[in-house]
């Protein structure tokens, strides 16, 4: 098997998938789907699978994940029409807890700062 001539090809494809999915998700008419933001896409080296990380501004993360994984076939079909690659990956949506953890960390820092200010 020939090695890819562009080492960052997987990153380019992941980026394109993220952009295209952001547009395609708007077409989904599922009430479980809240305001979803795609934060990252990781593609396997053989392009067979893509893990799509998302966060939710409005809505239940678990319900959004179920809705997105339910619509994965529809979304993949939409990618076939947009991407010009031999293999369009199977999509796996996963809730990204990074923003949630950052908010928790900020709350802890604010609490520590305010308790310190009270001591001084």
Secondary structure, DSSP 8 states (H G I E B T S, - for coil): ----S-TTHHHHHHHHHHHHHHHHHTT---TT--EEEEEEEEE-TTSSEEEEEEEEEES-HHHHHHHHHHTHHHHHHHHHHH--SS---EEEEEE--HHHHHHHHHHHHHHHHHHHHHH-
